[in-house]
Amino acid sequence: HRVLELAYEHMNEPEKLAVESDHITADRVRQRVYFPAKEEKIPLLLNLLQQADTSRSIVFVNTKIAAERVTERLQRQGILAGALSGDVPQKKREKLLARFQQGQLEALVATDVAARGLHIEGVSHVFNYDLPQDAEDYVHRIGRTARLGAEGDAVSFACDLYAVSLPDIETYIGQKIPVATVSPELLIAPKPRRSAAQMAAHAG
């Protein structure tokens, strides 16, 4: 169940694993890729989430540890977020997904294993906080948006650790992903979306 997550956590270059893909068509997904340094990824994500004013986004990471860390940082920023990894018990998973579907969570931070098979309508943005090392997983991830004829955005971060995956991804999807610039203003921490008191009220 957690083989893919464990591979990322314990190996530098995990062997490509055969994972069943949706093989969806992503023509309606607006794709772009940034090349941030590792320490720039969090402020970049926070700013892009604030700018897009997203009400329902999925942030993909490669490990359970990253899912927990990114979720905690989003919550500190006043963003209603939850972490979904292979370790999340089924009942908690169902509750998280229900809250996300109902609009009580704005961002779901998920690993590939945990998100496989998700079909949630109204997801406006997919963020590849970590680029996947399997090109099929990229297609599966961005297919979480632009469903039922809608359009959507897929934003990828190609940091030093995972940028090596980008050429394989572009070959697999048959196109170059447009490159976006990491401008200085995107690295300045934005004001929190909600106060700590407001976050506590939502949690309650």
C-alpha positions as CSV (number, residue, x, y, z in Angstrom):
1,H,0.0,0.0,0.0
2,R,2.8,2.4,0.9
3,V,5.5,1.1,-1.3
4,L,5.7,4.3,-3.4
5,E,5.9,6.6,-0.4
6,L,8.5,4.4,1.3
7,A,10.6,4.3,-1.9
8,Y,10.7,8.1,-2.0
9,E,11.5,8.3,1.7
10,H,14.3,5.7,1.8
11,M,15.9,5.8,-1.6
12,N,17.5,8.6,-3.6
13,E,16.4,7.3,-7.0
14,P,13.6,4.8,-6.4
15,E,13.1,2.3,-9.2
16,K,10.2,3.2,-11.5
17,L,7.1,1.4,-10.2
18,A,4.4,0.3,-12.5
19,V,1.2,2.0,-11.1
20,E,-2.0,1.8,-13.0
21,S,-2.8,5.2,-14.6
22,D,-6.1,6.9,-15.5
23,H,-4.6,7.8,-18.9
24,I,-6.8,10.9,-19.0
25,T,-6.7,13.6,-21.6
26,A,-5.4,16.8,-20.1
27,D,-6.1,19.1,-22.9
28,R,-8.2,21.4,-20.8
29,V,-5.6,21.8,-18.1
30,R,-3.5,24.9,-18.2
31,Q,0.0,23.7,-17.2
32,R,3.0,25.7,-16.0
33,V,6.2,24.9,-14.2
34,Y,8.4,27.0,-11.8
35,F,12.0,26.3,-10.9
36,P,12.3,27.3,-7.3
37,A,15.1,26.5,-4.8
38,K,14.0,24.1,-2.1
39,E,13.6,26.8,0.5
40,E,11.5,28.9,-1.9
41,K,8.8,26.3,-2.4
42,I,6.7,27.1,0.7
43,P,6.5,30.9,0.1
44,L,5.9,30.3,-3.6
45,L,3.0,27.9,-2.8
46,L,1.5,30.3,-0.3
47,N,1.5,33.2,-2.7
48,L,0.1,31.2,-5.6
49,L,-2.7,29.9,-3.4
50,Q,-3.4,33.5,-2.2
51,Q,-3.3,34.9,-5.7
52,A,-5.6,32.3,-7.2
53,D,-8.0,32.6,-4.3
54,T,-8.6,28.9,-4.6
55,S,-11.5,27.3,-2.8
56,R,-10.6,23.7,-3.7
57,S,-7.0,22.7,-4.5
58,I,-4.9,19.5,-4.3
59,V,-1.2,19.8,-3.4
60,F,0.7,16.7,-4.3
61,V,3.9,15.7,-2.5
62,N,6.0,12.6,-2.7
63,T,6.2,11.5,1.0
64,K,4.0,11.4,4.1
65,I,6.5,13.6,5.9
66,A,6.2,16.3,3.3
67,A,2.4,16.0,3.4
68,E,2.4,16.7,7.2
69,R,4.9,19.5,6.9
70,V,3.2,21.3,4.1
71,T,-0.2,20.9,5.7
72,E,1.0,22.4,8.9
73,R,2.5,25.4,7.1
74,L,-0.7,26.0,5.2
75,Q,-2.7,25.9,8.4
76,R,-0.3,28.4,10.0
77,Q,-1.1,30.7,7.0
78,G,-4.8,30.5,7.8
79,I,-5.6,28.1,4.9
80,L,-8.0,25.3,5.8
81,A,-5.9,22.3,4.8
82,G,-5.7,18.5,5.5
83,A,-3.1,15.8,4.9
84,L,-3.9,12.6,3.1
85,S,-1.2,9.9,3.0
86,G,-1.1,6.2,3.0
87,D,-1.0,6.1,6.8
88,V,-4.3,7.9,7.3
89,P,-6.9,5.4,8.6
90,Q,-9.9,4.8,6.4
91,K,-12.5,6.6,8.6
92,K,-10.3,9.7,8.9
93,R,-9.7,9.5,5.1
94,E,-13.4,9.5,4.4
95,K,-14.0,12.4,6.8
96,L,-11.2,14.4,5.2
97,L,-12.6,13.8,1.7
98,A,-16.1,14.7,2.8
99,R,-14.9,18.0,4.3
100,F,-13.0,18.7,1.2
101,Q,-15.9,17.9,-1.1
102,Q,-18.2,20.1,1.1
103,G,-15.9,23.1,0.9
104,Q,-14.8,22.9,4.6
105,L,-11.2,22.3,3.5
106,E,-9.6,24.5,0.8
107,A,-6.5,22.4,0.2
108,L,-5.9,18.7,0.3
109,V,-2.2,17.8,0.6
110,A,-1.8,14.3,-0.7
111,T,0.6,11.6,-1.8
112,D,0.0,9.6,-5.0
113,V,-0.9,6.5,-3.2
114,A,-3.5,8.2,-1.0
115,A,-5.0,10.2,-3.9
116,R,-5.3,7.3,-6.4
117,G,-8.9,6.9,-7.5
118,L,-10.1,10.3,-6.2
119,H,-12.9,11.8,-8.2
120,I,-13.8,15.1,-6.6
121,E,-15.6,17.7,-8.7
122,G,-14.7,21.4,-8.6
123,V,-11.0,21.2,-8.1
124,S,-9.7,24.3,-9.7
125,H,-5.9,23.9,-9.1
126,V,-3.5,21.0,-8.8
127,F,-0.1,21.9,-7.4
128,N,2.8,19.5,-7.8
129,Y,4.8,20.7,-4.8
130,D,7.1,17.7,-5.5
131,L,7.3,16.6,-9.1
132,P,6.5,12.8,-9.4
133,Q,9.3,10.6,-10.6
134,D,6.8,8.5,-12.6
135,A,5.4,10.4,-15.6
136,E,2.1,8.5,-15.4
137,D,1.6,9.8,-11.9
138,Y,1.9,13.4,-13.4
139,V,-1.0,12.7,-15.7
140,H,-3.0,11.1,-12.9
141,R,-2.4,14.1,-10.7
142,I,-3.3,16.8,-13.2
143,G,-6.4,14.8,-14.1
144,R,-7.9,15.7,-10.7
145,T,-8.8,19.1,-12.2
146,A,-10.6,20.0,-15.4
147,R,-13.2,17.3,-14.9
148,L,-16.6,17.1,-16.6
149,G,-15.7,19.7,-19.3
150,A,-14.4,22.2,-16.8
151,E,-11.0,23.9,-17.1
152,G,-8.3,23.8,-14.5
153,D,-4.7,24.7,-13.6
154,A,-1.8,22.5,-12.9
155,V,1.2,24.2,-11.4
156,S,4.5,22.3,-10.9
157,F,7.6,23.0,-8.8
158,A,10.8,21.6,-10.4
159,C,13.2,21.9,-7.5
160,D,16.7,20.4,-7.6
161,L,15.6,17.1,-6.0
162,Y,12.9,16.3,-8.5
163,A,13.6,18.4,-11.6
164,V,15.3,15.4,-13.2
165,S,11.8,14.0,-13.8
166,L,10.7,16.8,-16.0
167,P,12.1,15.6,-19.4
168,D,10.4,12.2,-19.0
169,I,7.1,13.9,-18.0
170,E,7.2,16.2,-21.1
171,T,8.0,13.2,-23.4
172,Y,5.2,11.2,-21.9
173,I,2.6,14.0,-22.4
174,G,4.0,15.0,-25.8
175,Q,4.5,18.7,-25.0
176,K,6.8,21.2,-23.3
177,I,5.3,22.6,-20.1
178,P,5.4,26.4,-20.2
179,V,8.0,27.9,-17.7
180,A,6.9,30.5,-15.3
181,T,9.2,33.0,-13.5
182,V,9.8,32.9,-9.7
183,S,9.5,36.7,-9.3
184,P,10.8,38.2,-6.0
185,E,7.3,39.2,-4.9
186,L,6.2,35.6,-5.0
187,L,8.8,34.8,-2.3
188,I,7.5,37.4,0.2
189,A,5.4,35.7,2.8
190,P,1.8,36.9,2.3
191,K,-0.6,37.9,5.1
192,P,-2.4,35.0,6.7
193,R,-5.8,34.3,5.1
194,R,-7.4,33.8,8.6
195,S,-6.4,34.6,12.1
196,A,-5.5,31.8,14.7
197,A,-8.9,32.5,16.3
198,Q,-10.7,32.0,13.0
199,M,-8.8,28.8,12.3
200,A,-9.8,27.5,15.8
201,A,-13.4,28.3,15.1
202,H,-13.3,26.3,11.8
203,A,-11.5,23.4,13.6
204,G,-14.2,23.4,16.3
